[in-house]
Amino acid sequence: MDWVRVIWGVGWASVAVGLPTSHSLISLGVGIIGLLGLAYPYFRQQLCSTLKEWLPLASPFWLLYLLHGLSWIYTEDKAQWLVEMRIKLPMLFLLPWAHVGWRLLSARERAAIQGLFQLSVGAVGLIAVGKVLQNPTWALHELREGRAIPLSTGISHIYYGGLVGMALLWLWFWPEIGPRWLKVGWTILHLVILHTLALRTALLGIYGAAGVLWLYWLLGRKRQWGWAIGGLVTGISAGVLLVRFFPPLHQRWQHFREDIARYAPGANVTHTSVTRRLIALEASWQVFRKAPWWGVGMADNSKEVFEATATLPYFWEFPNYVLPHNQFVEYAVGLGLIGLSVFLSFWVLAARQGLTWQGLGWLVYWFLLMQVEAFLERQVGITAFLWGTGMVWSRRSAHMS
């Protein structure tokens, strides 16, 4: 049993280090977790004993994977379908295995794995911040045009930002991570990384989740309506003042207004950002109407949306199309109302599981992230979400040491 536990821990450590650094390490870790969990009787027994509790959270992902598989019948791009099935394979086991595995690990082992994740995320961020300070123009190009953190790993800045926010939340979820001074230090580091690299998606998720948790505490726990209303007014006022007088935010607001002004038939939208996303939503609606119940197949989403975009009345100097960057829209287009309903059922079922403040913060954070990126369509995103959800929900287990 000892050597099995060691290998099991290596699998989780490989995921922890690999998420911000290496797709290969992610695959290695997930493979160890999945294969060892199936091969070793003790782990199978532990899974069966906790599966009843996990059915409400795991079953939507099992059904989504089944729908992905059935879409082979009408999917045109069979090669991409195989890629999608491989990327989404963790849907079948990673969420409940994360719960079982995290419960079986000792507090010291959990702390070590969490420490590896925090160190990996922090190291990537510090190197990226150093490159931004050394050459801001080049780093800005890498982040905004190359869409990658300026490192050889090539991880998308959106997905990396999601990991930083995830690490920040976890600091306050796990008492075994370390003393308060260490958590405060890591919190400051992660916030510096988020703001220096301007990782807007993660900032939206973190501040949005913090705001919801604050309201939940004031209204749900303290019944302090006056403080809640006053805080909302203060927050909105501060935001307006920052946009008006803080140069980076003011400039961003001006770009946003100029972008929106181009969202009109016949306008040149080649180099826009927000406008192209609005056009992608418009194209997605057209594709959705073709097969509203079962969708066009996740593997055909890109092709179908891009073909619809080309027919819309906008001017392009060259094809510069984008997808809607929304996980809910992706499921609506790819798997129709059936798939979207299954995905929505996860959020409903999770919210009815007796939310702690950790669970609420986790759900709000990822719900916001998925409004601006289809995180479950990439290996990093789906692994982080399923692994993290399993660990956060394991806090509810009475067996947690």
BELBELHU-V415586 format. One record per pair of residues at least 24 apart in sequence whose C-alpha atoms are under 10 Angstrom apart, sorted by the first residue. I is the first residue (numbers start at 1). GAP is how many residues later the second one is. Records with the same first field share a line. If there is no record, write none. Layout:
I: GAP + GAP
//
This chain:
1: 39 + 41
4: 32 + 33 + 36 + 39
5: 31 + 96 + 99 + 100
6: 99 + 103
7: 25 + 26 + 29
8: 24 + 25 + 26 + 28 + 29 + 93 + 96 + 97
9: 24 + 92 + 93 + 95 + 96 + 100 + 101 + 103 + 104
10: 103
11: 25 + 102
12: 86 + 89 + 90 + 97 + 98 + 101 + 102 + 104 + 105 + 375
13: 96 + 97 + 99 + 100 + 101 + 102 + 103 + 104
14: 99 + 102 + 103
15: 98 + 101 + 102 + 365 + 368 + 369 + 372
16: 96 + 97 + 98 + 99 + 100 + 101 + 102 + 103 + 104 + 105 + 368 + 371
17: 96 + 97 + 98 + 99 + 100 + 101 + 102 + 103 + 104
18: 98 + 99 + 102 + 103 + 362
19: 98 + 101 + 102 + 136 + 140 + 141 + 144 + 360 + 361 + 362 + 364 + 365
20: 97 + 98 + 100 + 101 + 102 + 103 + 104 + 105 + 133 + 134 + 135 + 136 + 139 + 140 + 141 + 142 + 143 + 144 + 360 + 364
21: 99 + 100 + 102 + 103 + 130 + 131 + 132 + 133 + 134 + 139 + 359
22: 131 + 132 + 133 + 358
23: 130 + 132 + 356 + 357
26: 353 + 354 + 357 + 358
27: 60 + 352 + 353 + 356
30: 59 + 60 + 63 + 64 + 353 + 357
31: 59
33: 60 + 61 + 64 + 65 + 68
34: 56 + 58 + 59 + 60 + 63
37: 56 + 60 + 63 + 64
38: 55
43: 54 + 57 + 58 + 61
44: 53 + 56
46: 51 + 54 + 55 + 57 + 58
47: 46 + 49 + 50 + 52 + 53 + 54
48: 48 + 52
49: 51
50: 46 + 47 + 49 + 50 + 347
51: 45 + 46 + 48 + 49
53: 43 + 300 + 344
54: 41 + 42 + 45 + 336 + 339
55: 41 + 294
56: 289 + 290 + 292 + 293 + 294 + 296 + 297
57: 38 + 39 + 288 + 289 + 290 + 291 + 292 + 293 + 296 + 332 + 333 + 336
58: 33 + 34 + 35 + 36 + 37 + 38 + 288 + 292 + 328 + 332
59: 32 + 33 + 283 + 286 + 287
60: 31 + 32 + 279 + 281 + 282 + 283 + 284 + 285 + 286 + 287 + 289
61: 27 + 28 + 29 + 30 + 31 + 32 + 34 + 281 + 282 + 284 + 285 + 325
62: 27 + 28 + 29 + 30 + 31 + 280
63: 28 + 29 + 276 + 279 + 280
64: 24 + 27 + 28 + 267 + 271 + 274 + 275 + 276 + 277 + 278 + 279
65: 24 + 25 + 26 + 27 + 274
66: 25 + 26
67: 227 + 230 + 231 + 267 + 268 + 271 + 272 + 275
68: 229 + 230 + 231 + 266 + 267 + 271
69: 228
70: 224 + 227 + 265
71: 223 + 224 + 225 + 226 + 227 + 228 + 229 + 263 + 264
72: 225 + 226 + 227
73: 224
74: 220 + 221 + 222 + 223 + 226
75: 220 + 221 + 222 + 223 + 224 + 225 + 226 + 259
76: 220 + 221 + 223 + 224 + 227
77: 220 + 221 + 222 + 223 + 224 + 226
78: 221 + 222
79: 220
80: 218 + 219 + 220
81: 216 + 217 + 218 + 219
82: 217
83: 216
84: 214 + 215 + 293 + 294 + 295
85: 213 + 214
86: 293
87: 289 + 290 + 291 + 292 + 293 + 295 + 296
88: 288 + 289 + 290 + 291 + 294 + 295
89: 290 + 293 + 294
90: 289 + 292 + 293 + 296 + 297
91: 285 + 291 + 292 + 295
93: 293 + 294
94: 288 + 289 + 291 + 292 + 293 + 294 + 295 + 296
95: 288 + 290 + 291 + 292 + 293 + 294 + 295 + 296 + 298
96: 290 + 291 + 293 + 294 + 295 + 297 + 298
97: 289 + 290 + 293 + 294
98: 288 + 289 + 290 + 291 + 292 + 293 + 294 + 295 + 296
99: 287 + 288 + 289 + 290 + 291 + 292 + 293 + 294 + 295 + 296 + 298 + 301
100: 290 + 291 + 294
101: 289 + 290 + 293
102: 285 + 288 + 289 + 290 + 292 + 293 + 298 + 299
103: 288 + 291 + 292 + 294 + 295 + 296 + 297 + 298
104: 295 + 296 + 297
105: 295 + 296
106: 294 + 295
107: 67 + 68 + 69 + 70 + 293 + 294
108: 68 + 69
109: 67
110: 64 + 66 + 67
111: 63 + 64 + 65 + 66 + 67
112: 64 + 65
113: 64
114: 53 + 56 + 57 + 60 + 62 + 63
115: 52 + 56 + 61 + 62 + 63
117: 46 + 47 + 50
118: 45 + 46 + 48 + 49 + 50 + 52 + 53 + 59 + 68 + 72
119: 48 + 67
121: 39 + 40 + 42 + 43 + 44 + 45 + 46 + 69 + 72
122: 42 + 45 + 64 + 67 + 68 + 71
124: 25 + 26 + 27 + 29 + 36 + 40 + 69
125: 24 + 25 + 26 + 35 + 36 + 39 + 64 + 65 + 67 + 68 + 69 + 71 + 72
126: 63 + 64 + 66 + 67
127: 24 + 66
128: 65 + 68 + 69
129: 63 + 64 + 65 + 66 + 67 + 68
130: 66
132: 64 + 65
133: 63 + 64
139: 58
140: 57 + 58
143: 54 + 55 + 56
149: 48
155: 225
156: 224
157: 40 + 41 + 42 + 43 + 44 + 45
158: 41 + 42 + 43 + 44 + 211 + 214 + 215 + 217 + 223
159: 40 + 42 + 43 + 210 + 214 + 215 + 216 + 219 + 221 + 222 + 225
160: 34 + 39 + 41 + 42 + 220 + 221
161: 29 + 32 + 33 + 36 + 37 + 38 + 39 + 40 + 41 + 42 + 44 + 208
162: 32 + 37 + 38 + 39 + 40 + 41 + 43 + 44 + 203 + 204 + 207 + 213 + 218 + 219 + 222 + 223
163: 39 + 217 + 218 + 221 + 222
164: 25 + 26 + 27 + 29 + 30 + 35 + 38 + 39 + 42
165: 25 + 26 + 29 + 34 + 36 + 37 + 38 + 39 + 40 + 41 + 42 + 200 + 201
166: 24 + 36 + 39 + 40 + 196 + 199 + 200 + 218 + 219 + 222
167: 221
168: 38
169: 37 + 40 + 41 + 189 + 192 + 193 + 196
170: 188 + 192 + 218 + 221 + 222
172: 186
173: 184 + 185 + 186 + 189 + 218 + 219 + 222
174: 184 + 217 + 218 + 221
200: 172
201: 167 + 168 + 169 + 170 + 171 + 172
202: 163 + 164 + 166 + 167 + 170
203: 162 + 166
204: 161 + 164 + 165 + 168
205: 156 + 157 + 159 + 160 + 161 + 162 + 163 + 164 + 165 + 166
206: 155 + 156 + 158 + 159 + 160 + 162 + 163
207: 158
208: 153 + 156 + 157 + 160 + 161
209: 151 + 152 + 153 + 154 + 155 + 156 + 157 + 158 + 159
210: 151 + 154 + 155
211: 24 + 150 + 153
212: 145 + 148 + 149 + 152 + 153
213: 144 + 145 + 147 + 148 + 151
214: 143 + 147
216: 141 + 144 + 145
217: 140
262: 52
263: 51
264: 49 + 50 + 51
265: 47 + 48 + 49 + 50
266: 46 + 47 + 48 + 49 + 50
267: 46 + 47 + 48 + 49
268: 46 + 47 + 48 + 49
269: 45 + 46 + 47 + 48 + 51 + 52
270: 44 + 45 + 46 + 47 + 48 + 49 + 50 + 51
271: 45 + 46 + 47 + 49
272: 48
273: 49
276: 33 + 38 + 44 + 45 + 46 + 47 + 48
277: 44 + 45 + 46 + 47 + 48 + 49 + 95
278: 44 + 45 + 46
279: 26 + 29 + 30 + 33 + 34 + 35 + 42 + 43 + 44 + 45
280: 25 + 26 + 28 + 29 + 41 + 42 + 43 + 44 + 45
281: 24 + 28 + 41 + 42 + 43 + 44 + 45 + 48
282: 26 + 27 + 30 + 42
283: 24 + 25 + 26 + 27 + 28 + 29 + 40 + 41
284: 24 + 25 + 39 + 40 + 45 + 46 + 48 + 49 + 50
285: 44 + 47 + 48
286: 47
287: 45 + 46 + 47
288: 41 + 42 + 43 + 44 + 45 + 46 + 47 + 48 + 49
289: 44 + 47
290: 43 + 46
291: 41 + 42 + 43 + 44 + 45 + 46
292: 40 + 41 + 42 + 43 + 44 + 45 + 46
293: 39 + 40 + 41 + 42 + 43 + 44 + 45 + 46 + 47
294: 37 + 38 + 39 + 40 + 41 + 42 + 43 + 44 + 45 + 46
295: 35 + 36 + 37 + 38 + 39 + 40 + 41 + 42 + 43 + 44 + 45
296: 35 + 36 + 37 + 38 + 39 + 40
297: 33 + 34 + 35 + 36 + 37 + 38 + 39
298: 32 + 33 + 34 + 35 + 36 + 37 + 38 + 79
299: 35
300: 33 + 34
301: 29 + 30 + 32 + 33 + 34
302: 28 + 31 + 32
304: 29 + 30
305: 28
323: 50 + 51
324: 47 + 48 + 49 + 50
325: 44 + 45 + 46 + 47 + 48 + 49 + 50
326: 42 + 43 + 44 + 45 + 46 + 47 + 48 + 49 + 50
327: 40 + 42 + 43 + 44 + 45 + 46 + 47 + 48 + 49 + 50
328: 39 + 42 + 43 + 44 + 45 + 46
329: 41 + 42 + 45
330: 43 + 44 + 46 + 47
331: 43
350: 39 + 43
353: 40 + 43
354: 42
355: 38 + 41
356: 36 + 37 + 39 + 40
358: 34 + 35 + 37 + 38
359: 30 + 33 + 34 + 36 + 37
362: 26 + 27 + 30 + 31
363: 26 + 29
//
